[in-house]
Amino acid sequence: MYENFFKHVNIPKQNIYIPSGTTDNYAAFCQWYEQRIRECGGIDLQILGIGSDGHIAFNEPTSSLGSRTRIKTLARQTIEDNARFFDSLDHVPIYAITMGVGTILEARKIILLANGEKKAAAVAAATEGPVTSMITASALQLHRDTMFIVDRAAASELKMLDYYEWIQAKMVDAP
């Protein structure tokens, strides 16, 4: 996140909170993290990616849609997808601390970013499918102010793509 995003924008470091995976007491850290969010007045903007299986953060399929920050065992697909960031598949962590879906849904605004054909099925399921714990990103349908920003490849499986493009064109023309 620092390398690919935060070093390119003007957000003060003291306003960035990413769960740490290097704590000795995961339960205490997760409680502190949730408390820190409350102390800061909540999350103004939550920026998310989407996994190829439709997960957000590390809320793997079957994660509770009401979940809070916690340690989560990663799905095989997530481990394989993240292997590119490590020297070998054996070095990819199998656990991660993740902000829960319930915590994410409390943010005032959410932006989900996706690019590439490998994300197309997940984007379609999250946007147009039923709300389900099998596609945790589908819970974003319940949020009052969520925006999906996707490239053409990631949008390629949307059944209503013509409609979304029509709406976008109308928004540009709106006064």
C-alpha positions, 0 to 999 in steps of 0.5 A: 500500500505504501509503495503503490499508493500512499507515497503518491498521494498527500495523505499524512502518515498519521492518518493512515492505519493499515493492520499490522501483521507483525504483532505478538498479540493478534487479539489485542491488536485487533481490539486496539485497531477497532478502538482506534477507528472509533477514537478517530471518528470512523473511516472517511474513505475506505479504498478496496481492491477485490480478489479474484474470488470476490473477497475484499480486504482478506475477508475470504469466501464464507466470512461473516458480513458482520465481521470485525477486525480479526486474524483470518486464514487465507484461501488457497486462491488468495495465497496463489494470487499473492505469490507474485509479491514473494520470492516463492509460494512457500513464503506467502503468509497463510494468515492475515489481519483483516478489517472485517466486512462489518467494519468496512461497511461503516466507512462513510465512502467506499471506493473499490478498484479493479482492473484486468480480465481476471477480476471480471467475474468477481466484479460482476458477482459483487455488483450484480449477484446476490449479497452473499458471504461467498462473495464478500464484496457483494456486501458493498451493495448494501452501502449507501455510498460505494463507487466501483472504478473498473477498467473495460476488462474488469467490467467485461462480464457485467450483464448491465454494462450498457446501462452503467455506461448510459448512466455514466454518460448522463451524469457527465451531461447533468447540470 
